[in-house]
Amino acid sequence: MTSPIRLAAGDPAPDFALPTDTGDTLSLKDLRGRKVVLYAYPRAMTPGCTTQACDFRDSLASLQAAGYEVVGISPDSPATLAKFRDRDAITFPLVADTDTAVLTAYGAYGEKQSYGRTITGVIRSTFVIDEEGRIERALYNVKATGHVAKLRRDLGLD
């Protein structure tokens, strides 16, 4: 398998329409006119992904006050995402990319290192998308812990 593509500032954000944790469908077009923080994580209810989701949850009010919507994306099923939402009081949409097509289009799925082995899976990534649907920032291989605080600093919110 080849290395995934990498998006950069100015690139159009790949559009999507995916099922959410509530059973609705969310598309990137629905969010046009707002800034979006789309973050890709490997698996709901795992320790790192829970830490990251809770950090976004705890920062949601200030992110929204600054004009950002937060959306989490993973290959989990909508039913698993609903359990994750309920268990951890997640207050932003979680979308299910069960065939990983959208994650792949964002360069957030492919070969990665895990404990010294090369595996194929979700590359923990965050994308800041502007009001017109263009990539403002593409951050790959981010850490689950401390990432939201760093993102807030990078966006000038702290």
Secondary structure as GFF3:
##gff-version 3
##sequence-region A 1 158
A	DSSP	beta_strand	17	19	.	.	.	ID=ss1
A	DSSP	beta_strand	25	27	.	.	.	ID=ss2
A	DSSP	three_ten_helix	28	31	.	.	.	ID=ss3
A	DSSP	beta_strand	35	40	.	.	.	ID=ss4
A	DSSP	alpha_helix	47	65	.	.	.	ID=ss5
A	DSSP	beta_strand	68	74	.	.	.	ID=ss6
A	DSSP	alpha_helix	78	88	.	.	.	ID=ss7
A	DSSP	beta_strand	94	96	.	.	.	ID=ss8
A	DSSP	alpha_helix	101	105	.	.	.	ID=ss9
A	DSSP	beta_strand	109	114	.	.	.	ID=ss10
A	DSSP	beta_strand	117	122	.	.	.	ID=ss11
A	DSSP	beta_strand	125	129	.	.	.	ID=ss12
A	DSSP	beta_strand	135	140	.	.	.	ID=ss13
A	DSSP	alpha_helix	147	154	.	.	.	ID=ss14
###
